[in-house]
Amino acid sequence: MIQLDINGKTHSYDGDPSMPLLWFLRDVANLTGTKYGCGMALCGACTVHLDGQAVRSCVTPVAAAVGKKITTVEAVGHDKVGHAVQAAWQKLDVVQCGYCQSGQIMSATALLRSNKKPSDADIDAAMSGNVCRCATYVRIRAAIHEAAASLAA
Amino acid sequence: MNDISRGILIVNESRRRFLQGAGGLALGIYTGAAFADSGTAAPGSAGGGLVGAGNFEPNAFVRIGTDNSVTVVAKHLEMGQGTFTGLATLVAEELDADWELVRVEGAPADNNKYKNLLMGIQLTGGSTAMANSWEQMRKAGAAARAMLVAAAAQEWKVAPASISVAKGWVHSKNGHKASFGQLALKAAQQPVPQDVALKDPKDFQLIGKQKLHRKDHADKTNGSAVFTQDYKLPDMLVAVVAHPQRFGAVPRTVNADKARAVPNVVEVVQFGGDNKTRFSGVAVLAKNTWAARSGRDALEIDWDESGAFRLGSEQIMAQYREMAGKDGLVARKEGDAAAAFAAKPAKLIEAEYELPYLAHSAMEPLNCLVKLGDGSCEIVNGEQMHTPDQGAVAALLGITPDKVSITQLYAGGSFGRRANPHADYVLEAVAIAKAAWDKGVKVPVKLVWTREDDTRAGYYRPMFFHKARLGLDGGGKLVAWQHHVVAQSIIKGTAFEGFMVKDGIDATSVEGVADMPYAVPNLRVELSTPDNIGVPVQWWRSVGHSANAFVKESLVDEAAVAAGQDPYEYRRALLGGAPRLKAVLELAAAKADWGRPLKPGAAGEKRGRGIAVHESFNSYVAQVAEVTVKPDGSFKVDRVVCAVDCGVAINPDVVAAQMQGGIGYGLSAALHGAITLKDGVVQESNFHQYIPLRINEMPAVEVHIVPSAEKPTGVGEPGTPPIAPALCNALFNATGKRIRRLPVADQMSA
């Protein structure tokens, strides 16, 4: 029996330990904010935090998440950086179809935790693993700057 | 989708007809589903038979709850383009609602209530959502407002003329005040007005006036937005499919033993191959996605490829080149191009342009949930084409369309793909659910495609080959233009054929070239349509314009260069008959400082600027792209300045977002996009091969909107066509290298 700590709650699982965490979150834990986009860590739609680090849950086996704190988009707003990122996203109306945005927000939050004032180049480097087919990139850049400014205030 | 507003199916929904329709609707009393903290209501609740007391529903588009909530029923799919926000803005404007209390839900399938007034069927496409709803939604809001006023007048025993409405509150001159919610029940008892006056645009409070936040921005940032991928029903199974690797192949034998041995796999079914569904294959049904996928990967299938398509992209293009050398069907003829060329113009340009197949590649891979009943079918889907899908599902199951219900959820992108005129993936889902049902597995089934399935299953933007000859006189003026387009028809063989294919010419194949606005005295555009290519094709954001604007705007640039003239001024001189195009061209050039030299790059870098202007879907867009090319040929698009005239900009910020996104989508294709076939097999599978634009490649984008009092037109698609030519014209400006084949890929380094 595997125990997983997801958003501060313990979940038990006795299935295939090699199943990617993404499918546990979505199909077992019913946390559907984390999205499937590629299954190969190419698009970032599945990004979650493991002990605060952004990881691609589509290639992270459930077994690899044991003993770590898993945070998903549903709970990232409980933290002040995550909250600031969500608020900036809303203020600038970043979203279009919205499908990739959970992953974008998780990656942006991880970036701002390690870099309080990222430049455009820092943002491009940290966010280039997150694909948005609606190409909301102009606003993603602006929203990360906005969140950084609000956290510095 | 095609601009069929210029076509035949225009339905002139008169004011009288609308009001008769509205009057015929039951004034239902419904319980308010309280989702007041969210901008959008619970999925599937539209028309879902809510009962009890608490709401006022004056027509099919508005519901006002005793909790003061205003629910707008959106007849168009929200796939990112902002329809939910735009439709709500129109209703709220005339209703004088409190924007913060307005929420939106997707409409069910009901062609009588929710048809696209420009198309006659319930469909989201052709960048028509605002254009066809402009009066209808405002009237819906105005009718509701009038009934609230009538209720207040009755309640307070005052004249309606003494009553005003603002931000969800109704006031009388003599001091009475009530919220919408307080008046809702009484309003529901009022007669539906036989005529309603709409506001003078100078009195607009919401339309075009201020930044209104998107109605879907909260649920799409906290993970609570529900897409088809997220929707679950009790006992639902997930289906993952094995498609053939070549179009037209069918399973000969299937060994599913290993698939069935995967824990949580429940059933394996074969589907299709019956001329009713577009695909055939094998589906593995399981209790979760991972099990279904693992089961799918464990299938052993021997495919019968005797009827499969086996050409490669290079062979297809070679065939197209040959076809372009022969006569085609004439799509446009002005003057006498042959005579003009026979007279030997001073300068001659001969060019061939090539464009690849493109996948839509929305972030949410295609999926569809089906719940069969005895003689009924419920579909839950990011539904873009309610009426045709409803009909197709009914035909497949042998039931009547009214037995097919559709719940419209958000779509995680579409770019045209979810409006499949053959209902391909919807029918696949239904066929799988039916096959399972017939085996006694009578549960809801959700079909989910993997990214690889989504990339390889066809319905691509067609490949295009263009052959053109342009003649200039001694002064550089265009005197002759002969043009031959070769492309598969998107429309032939679909229900749209009757009004979008005329005299053998699919309008979408030549749009953007045949209707070019440039004043060329001798112009001839021909089309050849191959009928032997088994690769399924479909509309892709801006349809034919996505290819044809690139060729037209590149060729005009070539002409300007040959004439030794400035590409902006050259276009401007040719646009005397197209004032709105000319205006956006001038605006983009002015905002981009076209007349001033670009700031030079670092040592060894070359900088360049390119311009393009194009009309699609009755909107007018010009773009200036600025590039920096390094000595090794790698380059960056630094900035794009975009000017758009879309009539009244209902939500200026949404318009700007659609231009930004349309540019990014077009740039993605121009830089990297190509689906290629070898021996009939699609070579790309996932994002490492079908390469999307990433944030590090996204230029700064400035959007300038032309103030306009004209009726609103679309913005979902028109931002896309000009970017590829603006980019390639900039690359030429920087380096002298002309790109005539997309994607650019590594051509600048070659």
Contacts between the chains, C-beta under 8 A, distances in Angstrom:
chain1	res1	chain2	res2	distance
A	15	B	263	7.2
A	15	B	264	7.7
A	16	B	263	6.9
A	16	B	290	7.2
A	19	B	290	4.8
A	20	B	290	6.8
A	23	B	288	6.2
A	23	B	289	5.4
A	23	B	290	4.1
A	26	B	230	7.6
A	26	B	289	7.1
A	27	B	238	7.7
A	27	B	288	4.0
A	27	B	289	5.6
A	27	B	290	7.1
A	28	B	288	7.1
A	30	B	232	7.6
A	31	B	223	7.4
A	32	B	223	7.4
A	32	B	226	7.5
A	32	B	229	7.4
A	32	B	230	3.7
A	33	B	222	7.2
A	33	B	223	2.1
A	33	B	224	6.9
A	34	B	223	7.3
A	35	B	227	7.9
A	35	B	229	6.9
A	35	B	363	7.5
A	35	B	364	7.5
A	35	B	412	7.5
A	36	B	229	6.6
A	36	B	289	7.4
A	36	B	365	7.4
A	36	B	448	7.9
A	37	B	363	5.4
A	37	B	364	7.8
A	37	B	365	7.6
A	37	B	451	6.7
A	38	B	451	4.5
A	38	B	686	5.5
A	38	B	687	5.4
A	39	B	450	6.3
A	39	B	451	6.1
A	39	B	686	7.7
A	40	B	451	7.6
A	40	B	686	5.5
A	40	B	687	7.5
A	40	B	688	7.2
A	42	B	686	6.0
A	42	B	687	4.0
A	42	B	688	5.7
A	43	B	363	7.2
A	43	B	451	7.9
A	43	B	687	5.5
A	43	B	692	7.7
A	45	B	363	6.2
A	72	B	223	6.8
A	73	B	222	6.7
A	73	B	223	3.8
A	74	B	222	7.0
A	74	B	223	4.6
A	74	B	224	7.6
A	77	B	222	6.2
A	86	B	221	4.8
A	86	B	222	6.3
A	89	B	217	7.2
A	89	B	221	4.5
A	90	B	213	6.8
A	90	B	217	4.9
A	90	B	218	6.2
A	90	B	221	5.8
A	93	B	213	5.8
A	93	B	214	4.9
A	93	B	217	5.4
A	93	B	653	6.1
A	93	B	654	8.0
A	93	B	657	6.9
A	94	B	217	7.6
A	94	B	221	7.7
A	95	B	80	7.8
A	95	B	214	6.6
A	95	B	216	6.5
A	95	B	217	5.4
A	95	B	220	4.2
A	95	B	221	6.5
A	96	B	80	3.3
A	96	B	81	7.0
A	96	B	82	7.4
A	96	B	413	7.9
A	96	B	657	6.4
A	96	B	661	5.8
A	97	B	79	5.6
A	97	B	80	3.2
A	97	B	362	7.1
A	97	B	363	6.5
A	97	B	364	7.3
A	97	B	410	7.2
A	97	B	411	6.6
A	97	B	412	5.0
A	97	B	413	4.3
A	97	B	414	7.9
A	98	B	80	7.0
A	98	B	216	6.3
A	98	B	219	7.8
A	98	B	220	3.1
A	98	B	221	8.0
A	98	B	225	5.4
A	98	B	410	6.7
A	98	B	412	7.0
A	99	B	227	6.3
A	99	B	229	8.0
A	99	B	362	7.6
A	99	B	363	4.1
A	99	B	364	4.7
A	99	B	412	2.9
A	99	B	413	6.3
A	100	B	363	4.8
A	100	B	412	7.8
A	101	B	220	5.4
A	101	B	221	6.1
A	102	B	223	5.2
A	105	B	221	6.2
A	123	B	695	7.1
A	124	B	695	5.4
A	124	B	696	3.9
A	125	B	696	7.3
A	127	B	695	4.8
A	128	B	694	4.6
A	128	B	695	5.5
A	128	B	696	4.7
A	129	B	694	7.9
A	130	B	695	7.3
A	131	B	363	7.0
A	131	B	687	6.3
A	131	B	692	4.9
A	131	B	694	6.4
A	132	B	363	7.2
A	132	B	664	7.9
A	132	B	695	7.8
A	133	B	361	6.1
A	133	B	362	5.8
A	133	B	363	5.0
A	133	B	413	5.1
A	133	B	415	7.4
A	133	B	665	6.9
A	133	B	668	7.6
A	133	B	692	6.2
A	134	B	80	4.7
A	134	B	363	7.8
A	134	B	413	6.2
A	134	B	661	4.7
A	134	B	664	7.5
A	134	B	665	7.4
A	135	B	660	6.7
A	135	B	661	4.8
A	135	B	663	7.1
A	135	B	664	2.2
A	135	B	665	5.6
A	135	B	667	7.6
A	135	B	668	7.0
A	135	B	693	6.1
A	135	B	698	6.5
A	136	B	657	7.4
A	136	B	660	7.4
A	136	B	661	6.5
A	136	B	664	7.9
A	137	B	664	6.3
A	137	B	693	7.7
A	137	B	694	7.8
A	137	B	695	4.3
A	137	B	698	3.7
A	138	B	660	5.0
A	138	B	664	7.9
A	138	B	698	6.3
A	138	B	700	7.0
A	138	B	701	5.3
A	139	B	657	7.3
A	139	B	660	7.3
A	140	B	695	6.4
A	141	B	695	7.0
A	141	B	698	7.9
